Amino acid sequence: MKRSTLIALAVQTGVLFALPGMAQLVGRGDVNFILTLLILMALHPLCCLGTGIFAGLDIKARWWLVLTGPVLALCGDLIFYAMEADFLFYAWVNLLPGVLGLGITALIKQLSKRYR
């Protein structure tokens, strides 16, 4: 496994797994609610999109990074928030930006090879 892939996996683990735990420790009440909304609605999808773009640069070696994003987000959400079945749907929603990023990056890479 390449060093860049390990760094991407470490960043992904920090954002998707450790950040919800820190949000629970930092604030109570309204602050906790705002941090949770920011994490769930903005950071998780953006991290999955970024991971998909990174995985699209070398699909044969990094295809599995797209799957780790939703799994890490699901584990972090289930541990730090509550055991709700809604997070399973949320994991599928997080999978979509990663797959789209992977596909678009692969398409752009293929088209740039064609027109050189």
Backbone as a ProteinNet text record, in pm:
[ID]
protein_1_A
[PRIMARY]
MKRSTLIALAVQTGVLFALPGMAQLVGRGDVNFILTLLILMALHPLCCLGTGIFAGLDIKARWWLVLTGPVLALCGDLIFYAMEADFLFYAWVNLLPGVLGLGITALIKQLSKRYR
[TERTIARY]
84.3	0	89.8	56.8	136.9	117.1	215.3	208.6	92.4	66.2	-43.2	-178.7	-192.1	-316.1	-332.5	-223.9	-230.9	-264.7	-209.6	-241.4	-388.3	-439.1	-580.8	-670.1	-633	-711.3	-706.6	-591.9	-580.7	-664.4	-661.9	-743.7	-891.5	-927.1	-1066.1	-1112	-1028.4	-1063	-1080.3	-994.3	-1005.7	-1131.9	-1164.6	-1282.3	-1412.1	-1418.2	-1544.4	-1569.8	-1465.1	-1483.8	-1458	-1348.4	-1311.1	-1383.4	-1418.5	-1482.7	-1619	-1705.3	-1830.3	-1807.1	-1704.5	-1673.4	-1626.8	-1546.5	-1501.6	-1616.8	-1710.8	-1827.1	-1910.4	-1915.2	-1988.9	-1917.6	-1786.2	-1710	-1705.7	-1706.4	-1685.7	-1806.1	-1922.2	-2034.8	-2154.5	-2237.3	-2365.2	-2476.1	-2591.7	-2707.4	-2698	-2711.3	-2714.8	-2582	-2471.7	-2340.8	-2323.4	-2363.4	-2354.8	-2443.1	-2561.8	-2653.4	-2595.9	-2538.6	-2481.7	-2360.4	-2273.8	-2158	-2200.7	-2300.2	-2349.3	-2406.7	-2485.1	-2540.2	-2430	-2330.6	-2219.9	-2143.1	-2120.4	-2046.9	-2127.3	-2254.4	-2333.9	-2373.5	-2401.9	-2453.4	-2348.2	-2232.4	-2131.3	-2000.9	-1944.7	-1811.9	-1810.8	-1906.2	-1908	-1922.8	-2019.8	-2028.9	-1907.8	-1852.5	-1734.9	-1613.3	-1598.4	-1487.1	-1504	-1626.5	-1650.5	-1627.7	-1665.4	-1639.7	-1490.4	-1417.3	-1273.2	-1203.8	-1249.6	-1193.2	-1224.3	-1343.4	-1378.2	-1293	-1266.6	-1179.8	-1038.7	-989	-854.6	-847.7	-951.2	-953.5	-964.8	-1027.6	-1042.2	-911.6	-810.5	-681	-610.9	-637	-578.3	-682.3	-776.3	-890.4	-848.7	-752.6	-713.5	-657	-589.5	-526.2	-610.5	-700.9	-770.3	-922.2	-978.9	-1125.1	-1190.8	-1123.7	-1180.2	-1192.5	-1120.5	-1131.2	-1271.9	-1340.6	-1477.2	-1570.8	-1545.1	-1629.1	-1597.1	-1472.9	-1436.5	-1500.8	-1528.7	-1590.1	-1725.3	-1820.9	-1950.4	-1942.2	-1851.2	-1838.8	-1785.3	-1682.6	-1629.5	-1730.3	-1803	-1906.2	-2016.6	-2055.9	-2158.7	-2112.5	-1989.6	-1938	-1931.4	-1880.1	-1872.7	-2009.3	-2103.5	-2238	-2308.6	-2295.1	-2361.9	-2301.2	-2171.9	-2106.7	-2135.2	-2120.1	-2125.1	-2262.7	-2353.4	-2485.3	-2586.8	-2644.1	-2743.3	-2752.5	-2804.7	-2821.4	-2953.1	-2953.1	-3073.3	-3054	-3160.7	-3155.3	-3142.2	-3171.9	-3159.9	-3016.7	-2921.6	-2781.7	-2741	-2812.9	-2785.3	-2818.9	-2931.2	-2966.3	-2865.1	-2821.4	-2723.2	-2590	-2555.2	-2432.4	-2444	-2561.5	-2581.8	-2576	-2628.3	-2622.5	-2477.6	-2396.1	-2254.7	-2177.5	-2226.4	-2158.8	-2172.3	-2283.3	-2308.4	-2204.3	-2166.1	-2062.5	-1928.7	-1896.2	-1770.8	-1771	-1880.1	-1889.9	-1894.5	-1966.5	-1969.8	-1832.3	-1761	-1625.6	-1532.3	-1542.7	-1461.7	-1491.5	-1619	-1658.1	-1619.6	-1642.2	-1610.9	-1460.4	-1383.4	-1237.7	-1185.9	-1239.5	-1197.1	-1235.6	-1353.5	-1396.3	-1308	-1276.4	-1188.6	-1049.8	-1001.5	-869.3	-869.8	-976.3	-987.4	-998.3	-1077.8	-1092.9	-964.1	-889.7	-764.4	-659.8	-664.2	-573.5	-610.5	-739.4	-787.3	-749.1	-755	-732.3	-589.9	-496.7	-356	-293.4
-116.7	0	124.3	219	339.6	431.9	518.3	610.7	709.1	754.8	849.7	786.3	657.7	588.8	577	550.8	544	679.5	785	919.4	951.4	916.9	940.2	860.9	738.1	656.4	713.4	766.3	825.8	952.6	1035.8	1157.5	1121.6	1023.6	979.6	924.4	848.5	795.2	907.9	1005.7	1118.2	1199.2	1225.9	1308.9	1231.6	1109	1035.6	960.4	925.4	845.2	925.5	999.1	1067.5	1200.5	1267.4	1398.6	1394.5	1295.3	1290.3	1271.6	1197.4	1181.3	1310.4	1387.7	1516.7	1614.6	1608.4	1697.3	1667.9	1542.8	1507.3	1559.1	1566.2	1612.5	1764.2	1833.3	1977.7	2054	2025.4	2111.4	2038.3	2114.2	2064.3	2155.1	2099.8	2178.3	2223.4	2354.9	2410	2394.6	2407.3	2393.9	2251.9	2154.8	2015.4	1990.6	2047.7	2031.3	2091.8	2210.2	2275.5	2198.5	2153.3	2074.5	1943.4	1878.7	1753.2	1775.1	1879.5	1910.3	1941.6	2017.5	2050.9	1925.5	1837.7	1714.8	1624.3	1602.1	1506.5	1557.2	1685.7	1736.5	1798	1833.3	1896.3	1817.7	1786.9	1725.4	1581.3	1500.9	1361.4	1349.6	1416.4	1404.9	1463	1574.1	1631.2	1540.5	1477	1383	1261.6	1211.8	1097.7	1136.9	1259.1	1307.1	1319.6	1376.3	1389	1254.5	1159.5	1025.3	959.7	983	928.8	987.7	1117.5	1181	1124.8	1109.2	1053.4	909.5	831.9	692.2	682.9	780.1	778.6	799.4	851.3	870.3	738.4	638.1	505.1	402.3	370.7	287.7	146.6	90.9	-47.9	-64.8	35.6	23.6	82.8	178	251	240.2	147.4	138.7	118.3	52.9	19.6	141.3	250.4	370.9	431.4	411.4	463.7	393.2	268.1	191.7	219	256.9	280	405.4	504.8	628.4	606.7	547.4	522.1	427.2	330.1	236	307.5	391.6	466.8	566.8	632.8	726.8	654.1	537.6	459.1	415.4	367.8	325.2	442.2	554.9	671.7	722.2	723.3	770.8	676.5	547.5	451.2	450	470.5	469.5	598.2	712.2	838.8	903.3	863.4	924.4	825.4	742.5	647.3	531.1	421.8	303.9	317.4	394.7	415.6	356.4	304	244.6	351	476.4	583.6	602.8	568.9	585.2	486.6	376.5	285.3	352.4	422.6	498.9	610.7	673.3	780.6	728.4	605.1	545.9	529.1	488.6	477.2	615.1	715.8	852.3	899.8	862.1	898.3	822.7	709	632.6	701.1	769.4	832.5	936.8	1033	1128.8	1061.7	957.8	887	818.3	751.5	682.3	783.9	893.9	998	1059.1	1087.5	1141.7	1045.6	917.9	815.6	808.7	805.7	794.4	915.8	1034.6	1156.9	1172	1139.7	1147.6	1048	927.1	826.8	870.7	929.7	977.2	1090.2	1185.3	1295.7	1244.2	1150.1	1091.6	1019.2	945.4	873	969.4	1074.9	1172.6	1250.8	1279.6	1352.2	1265.8	1134.4	1045.3	1038.7	1043	1032.8	1154.1	1273	1395.7	1449	1368.1	1412.7	1399.2
0	0	0	-84	-97.3	22.7	41.8	154.7	139	17.5	-4.8	28.2	2.3	34.8	186	256.6	402.9	464.5	407.2	457.2	432.3	315.1	284.6	379.8	410.6	502.5	644	685.7	819.3	830.6	728.2	729.1	729.2	649.2	642.5	777.4	844.3	975.5	1076.4	1070	1162.8	1142.7	1016.8	989.3	1012.3	966.5	969	1099.9	1170.9	1291.9	1418.8	1422.5	1546.2	1565.3	1457.5	1470.6	1539.5	1514.3	1590.4	1741	1777.3	1919.4	1982.5	1908.7	1960.6	1972.9	1881.4	1888.4	2012.6	2053.8	2175.1	2299.7	2295.2	2410.6	2421.6	2308.2	2307.5	2359.2	2305	2336.7	2391.4	2455.3	2505.6	2452.4	2433.6	2391.1	2247.4	2227.4	2092.1	2018	2089.7	2025.8	1971.7	2050.2	2007.7	1885.5	1885	1772.9	1645	1654.8	1537.7	1486.2	1577	1534.8	1469.8	1525.5	1468.5	1329.3	1312.2	1179.7	1079.7	1121.5	1033.4	992.5	1087.2	1056.6	963.8	997	920.6	782.6	770.2	643.6	552.2	606.4	522.2	517.4	632.8	633.9	583.9	625.4	580.2	428.4	365	218.9	145.8	196.7	131.8	144.6	259.2	277.4	186.1	174.2	83.9	-61.6	-99.2	-235.4	-261.3	-166.9	-182	-191.4	-112.6	-118.4	-252.8	-305	-436.5	-547.3	-539.4	-639	-629.3	-506.7	-487.2	-536	-510	-554.2	-706.6	-769.8	-914.9	-989.5	-921.3	-986.8	-1014.4	-932.1	-950.7	-904.5	-991.5	-953.8	-914.4	-983.8	-955.6	-815.6	-765.1	-633.6	-521.1	-553.7	-446.9	-451.1	-520.8	-532.3	-396.9	-306.9	-176.3	-85.3	-115.2	-32.9	-38.3	-150.2	-163.1	-64.2	-36.9	55.7	201.9	230.8	370.5	427.3	343.3	390.8	457.4	387.2	450.9	570.4	565.2	677.8	801.7	784.4	898.4	951.7	861.6	905.6	981.6	933.3	1000.6	1138.6	1148.3	1279.3	1376.9	1330.7	1417.8	1460.7	1368.7	1402.8	1498.1	1476.1	1564.4	1704.3	1714.2	1845.8	1921.9	1855.7	1927.6	1932.4	1846.7	1851.6	1907.7	1828.3	1878.5	1780.5	1828	1741.9	1666	1560.9	1481.9	1342.7	1288.8	1155.2	1046.7	1079.7	980.8	934.1	1018.4	979.2	870.3	855.1	743.6	610.6	606.7	487.2	464.2	571.3	561.6	506.8	539.5	485.1	333.8	286.3	141.3	75.4	143.1	89.9	84.1	183.4	180.9	73.9	33.7	-71.2	-207.4	-230.6	-360.5	-400.1	-313.5	-357	-387.4	-311.6	-337.9	-472.2	-504.7	-633.4	-747.5	-728.3	-832.1	-853.3	-745.2	-757.9	-827	-794.2	-858.5	-1007.8	-1043.4	-1183.6	-1265.3	-1210.8	-1285.2	-1303	-1198	-1210.2	-1312.6	-1311.3	-1409.7	-1551.4	-1566.2	-1697.9	-1748.5	-1661.9	-1701.1	-1736.9	-1659.7	-1687.4	-1822.3	-1851.3	-1978.5	-2096	-2081.5	-2190	-2212.3	-2106.1	-2125.5	-2196.3	-2176.9	-2250.8	-2398	-2425.5	-2563.8	-2646.8	-2586.4	-2662.9	-2651.7	-2612.2	-2608.1	-2742.2
[MASK]
++++++++++++++++++++++++++++++++++++++++++++++++++++++++++++++++++++++++++++++++++++++++++++++++++++++++++++++++++++

